Structure formats: C-alpha cells, structure tokens
Amino acid sequence: MSLPPHAPRRRALGARPLPAGLLLLALLLIAAGGPAAPAPARAASTAGNAAPAVTPALRQWTGGTGQFTLTDASRIVLDPATADLGTSGATSERLSTRTAAQVADRFAADLAAVTGRTLPVARTSTPAAGDVVLTLAADTGLGTEGYALTVTDTRVTLSAPTSTGVFYGTRTLLQMLRLGPAIPRGTARDWPGLAYRAEHFDVSRRYMAPADIEDEIRRASWHKINTIQLMFNQANAFRLHSPAYASLAPTDPGRRYSQADIARIEAVAAQYHVVIVPEIQGPTKAQPYAAFGGTDRSLSVRCGDAGTLDFTDPAATAWMQGLLGEFIGWFQGPYVHLGNDEVPAALADCPYIKSKLTAAAPTLADLQEQFIAAEQATVRAHGKRAMIWVNGTAIRPATDVLIMNFGSTVVSATMRSLGYDVVDSAYRTGPYTRFYISPADYESKVVPRGDIHTWTPVADPHNAGQVLAAWGDDLYFSETDYYLDLFDGRRAELGERTWNPDPTTRGYAVFTQDLRAVGDEPTAAPRTPPAPTTDGAPVHTWTFDSPYTPTAATHHPGDWKLTLPDTTGALHANGFLYPPHYPATGRGGSGLGFTAGSGQTLSIGGRAVRAPWTLSLWAKRTGDATDTVLLRDTDTAIKIEQAGSDHRLGLTAYGVGDHTFDYSLPLGQWTHLTLVATGSGTTLYANGSPAAALPQTIALPLGGFGGKRPFTGVIDEVQVYRQALTATEVAARYAQATGGANLALNRPVTASSTYRAGVEPANAVDGSGTTRWSSNRTDPQWLQVDLGAPTAIGRVRIEWEAAYGKAYQIQVSDDAVNWTTVYATTTGNGGTDEITGLGTHGRHVRLHGTARGTQYGYSVWEFQVHAA
C-alpha cells in the first residue's frame, strides 16, 4: 500500500514520499479493526453470563457461568519474562515506554481504591488460585492497544501485545468490580476502533490548573481516551513560561505553565497511557508574541492585521521556529500541533501579500503551506509529527502532517481521499455540527448529550480519530468545573464510540445508567459542588458600574472588548462575540442592556448552583417578546418571558420542562426581583414582597446573561447567593437597596379619585409591582399617605404605569390640611422617578398631579417614601 506523496491541487509539486513509519502506522490502523465481523457491543453469549456493562462496551464477549472473586490470598501476578517490557514486539508512533510491571503497580493502587483490598504484586510463572495474571503476548488482531481477558472461577488472565493494552484491560477489570464484588466468568477480546481518541482544552483563554489537567487525564483514561491536546496560546494569552521568553506568559505563576508543571503533567499522563499534545498556535492569534522583544513581526503595518504573524517573512518564520524549538522538548508525546486555523481570507487582497506570490506559490494557501513546512521541519528535527487545523481543503501540506478538521464532514472526507490521516471534530455536514464544547455559544456550539453515543465513525484507513474540543471563547475567567461538568457524560460517549464503533443495542438511557454504575476514575479528586453558605453574603456580584481590564498577571492585556467585574467573586463576565449594550442606563449608574432577537450574551462560565440558592437583581423590561432569557447555561434557564406565556417569568430545564410564575415584569419600570430556591420549590419576590411561587426548582444557571434569545430591557445590581434567603432577609435587602425602609408601605392612603374597582389607592403602597392606583381622567388629582407621625423625609420614589404625570408636585404636611411643596416638575416623562435630597419633615406625603402626560388618568404602581 502506498499513499500519494502530496495531494494534488493547483500545480505539480515536488514529490514528498510518505515516511516508512507512517506507512507502518496506516497498516496498524487497518489492523486495529481486528476480526472482520466483531460481535455487537454488549452482546452476550446465548448461554452464560451477559457482557459486563462497562464503558466502553467490550468488542467481543463469550459468557461463561459462575464468577471469580478476589480473596485475601489473591495477588497481581506478572510473567517474569515480560514484566520489564513494554511490548511483545508490536510498535506504533505512540507506543508507551511503560513496562508491564509499572502497569501492575498502577493497577494495584487503583484496585485498592475500588475494593479496599491491597493486593501484592508478584513475579512468577506459576500463578495460584485467586490471582490476577498480567502478561505481554503477541496478538496481531489486537493492534497496539487491545487486550484479551479470560476469567475462570479460579483466576483472571489479562494478556496484550503492549503495556498499553494491559493497562486498558485493567480499566475494564476495575469497572467490572465497580459493578459487583465479583467478576463474571467469560472471555473477552477488546481493541479500539480509532487510534486517536482525544479531548482538547483551550488553556490559553482560560487557564486550567495542572492538578485539574492531571485529574482529567485520569478520567479520560477510565474511558480509554488516549490523547489530551492543550492549546497554550491564543490572542488573549501565551501560557508557557520559559526564562528565554519570560515576558510572553502571564506574570502570575499560578496562571502559567513552567517546565516543571509540564513535567508533572507528563508523568501522570505516562502512568495512564495518555499522550499530551501541545498546541502552539500560529500564524494567527499571535498578539502575545508578535511583538516580543520590541520587534513587530505581525502584519499590522503592512496589512492592518496585528493578530497574524508575517508568515511570509523569513525572519519572522525563523523566530517562530525558535519559539517552537524552545518548548517542543518539554513534551514526551509524538505530536506537536501548529494551529493554522482562521488565517483571514482578506489577507489575499493585501498588496504586501500579493507581492509575495510567485510561480511556485501563486496563492495565499501556498504561502501558508510554506510556513507550515518550515515549522514542520522544526518538529521533525525533534523526532515528532506535525499537526494542523483545517476547515477547508485549500491548505494541503505534506501528507505526513496529521490533519485535525474543524470544518464539515465533507472537508474531512476530501482530505482523507487525498491521502491525509485526519482527526475529525465534525460528525455531520452542518455548519457547527462538531464535537464541540464552546459554551459561550450555548445553542449551536455544544454537542447535545446523546449525539456522540448515536454517531458511528467513518470506516476509512485514513480516519485517524476523533476529538471532543472545549473552547474558551468569552470565558476567560470561567470555572474549570463548569467545563468539566459539560465533559461528564460526553467524555464517556466519546470513549464508547471511538473505542467500540460496532452496532450497539445499548440505548442512551441505558448507557447513562451503566455509566453511573461504573462511576468516576478511582483516584481522581471528587468534584463536589461548593457547600451552601450561611453568612448571608453574596458569592457573586455584578454591578455593571465600570468595566474591568484584564492585566498581565492573568492575560495578554490587549484585544479586549467588554469585561465586567464580579466584585465579590472571580467570575468576571465577558462579551466579545455578541456583546450586550454597555453602558446602558441602569437603575443607579450603569446597567447592561439587551434587545430581543439580537443574540447578545454576557458570558460568565460559572458552575450551576444547586438549591438552596438566591438570585437578586434590578430589571426593567422595555419591550415585549416571547421565550426570552435572563440567565442560562446548556441545561437550565431563568426566563423573563416564559415560552407560551403572557410575558410571565419562568424556569426552564431543557429537555425536561418549562415552569411559569404567575407574574409578569412590568414594562418600563425598574423592579427588584429576587428568586429563592429550596428543596421544595422556588419563590419569586418583587420589590421585596412575595409575588409568586412554584413547586419546582432548577439548578441556578451561571453560564451567562442573555444568549440567542435575550429579552428587551436592562438589568443592574445582580447578586448570587449559595443559600436561600428568608422573606425577612429579602425584604431587608430590598429596603437597603432602596435606601432604607419604605415608610409608606401598607400605610393608610387616600386619593382624589379611583377610576374603577381594582385600582384603589392602597395598591400604590402595597409593595407589589403588579398592582396600581389609577385616577379619573381629569386634572388635578392627588394621592396622599399617612406615615403615622412626623418623620424625616429624604426621598420619594414613584413607579408610573403607562399613564403618568407630566406636571406634579410632592407635598408634605403635619395635619393633612396645610401643605408645603418640596418638589415640582413640569417635564415628567413616566417610568420611574427617584426624587432625592428632599431634606424635609412631615406626617403626610402627597403626590399632587396638575397635568397628565397622556389622555388617561394618573396611574402609579408604587409610591414610596424613604427617610434617606
């Protein structure tokens, strides 16, 4: 078998023969398919034990009868002839150097964590009853990662061509023991369908601590995922720190990776047979390094593009090769990813780029290929294989470059047909049907749960594998657990279908049930949600009063659009892709504005908060829409206008149901909303008073404000609590937010007239934003409240319905006969009037209207009086 030396496109190029090692890899990938007709996943023999419900499902299983049980005398037994070897002769470019003995030590530790038993590791050619035997043995049908398992009533024997196969066999045994105290008798043969089974993390825009990466390595290996790709740079940060390039990385050591950090990550990866793939992105997203050392290597001056390295300049290219050379040696795996994504097509029209075109390189794509070839030479010099992203077929480097596709499946099919080995992220032909976790764009760039489980990989010798890719767009300060919650379940789906692509009878519901049964990797740190608080303090606050500019401590300072600080936590929110209106006029200071249908999003990236929780904010709805979102993530949402309702607030659990409050946020007026969730339901408060309740609750979503369906209006002063505030605490916080207690609340009130039943004067002082007083449709009219005793008065707040007063006075009196005007206006325009600085005193306070702003009467939702 041979592959084309270089895929044809526009011209004849010099032949680039496929290296012998790659030819061997291609043959091994074909061999990894094993027997031509493997049994369906989870298929049980017609008589005997059913196939254990492990994930990934076993490729082949023949059930016996009875079971094997570990005893106090059980041992892990190594064949002395192969104990210190890593392979029986099988080889591949990603062959592990770990020995069978090292795998046995790892297995012993994990077994103790699962069963509580500490089994000794022995080297002997005469195993005894109760032993678990690990051995290396040639078996061409298993490739370089497969294994064979035989379970009798007295012994377990696990053999594989390589230590990696032995390791994966031990993962299966550990899962079997999670399913029950004994292992069912039977025989299994198990091998992967795809060679490259990967997770990708953008650790540039949002930092991920080494300990979290190490635990994700453990979780990935539990489902036989063998690759984790780490993208270390983007426009907003370069995370690798070397003294030679010290100023590239953030100044905070806790937000960058040293060589020692990478060494620790690599050490864990080796134990769990996971390959770490570094991605050092170029020539785009180059802002952090393009001007390193005071030399501008970008296309800023020549083409107006400060984010792209001048990949046509030999000096800039050589500098980039030096940068790669500095870091490649930190990594032990066989691959180095060079990026290459999203080079602006508009560069083809730049006169400077046009001047670089030649007969040998007549297009922009050709110039990129020359840059890739130079970088590839550096990678090859370190004995490794280059990888690049593509989302089209124009870029065609040498065919020994491993292609990672983020275009459609048409792109990956074309590249495979041209002789490239392709790792795909796509699974359908749509614009963003990718195995993506890009939660800043919830609705279109997060692969739905279950989709991976129903997908079948393409059967093609050039189908090298599949990647589940997480991206940090707009989530520069997000929580790692927010991402990992999204990986949970999807991670196992990926392992299931890339390891065992055979037809399956295990539906998604059963798969998820089985997944819960096998549990998490035994030595990974538990990711328990934060405990509820009891101190009455918010854990997150967004006031929106001023933007936040990230510093060199955490990110590259340039290329920011909108970041708003979390003043009581660390979830600084970002709006880069689809920013909301900012600054909008808030209730006090700046607020955050949205328009329905705009797709405006302010991304947060916080882990959902399970009940108990409290959310409070000021909100003003300025237009009608339907099914609009205040706050959401991929699983739940708080709606300003619930789907199918008359603009009423609601809770949504996607895929489960919608729940609607009997309350609508008034148009055109600021309302203080508080939602309080407990184990028994959710209560909605408006302006400090209970307004509606539901027996249901949801996890409080902290993915972001807005989204594809934002409401039309403004929000301000958002606070999140990990506790359920009491009604008294809600009222007290509302009073504090409005400058103290409302002295008019539920006090005796009279008016000059009442238009009809249901709009009486008492409605204006009942603390509810949904009831109102309305007068007759003549001038003048008045509304007055008795505070009960002479009182200091500093502020009056009027929340008008649509029928407002254009000219009115605020008057005070001690006897309700003699009135003093302390405020007057002739230019009222409705909405909410906050009249401050009154500095007066009185028992009675009157709103005296002299000119209506509409043909209707005077209509007031709330009339409040405050001491300050």
Disulfide bonds with the S-S distance in Angstrom:
Cys303-Cys350 2.06
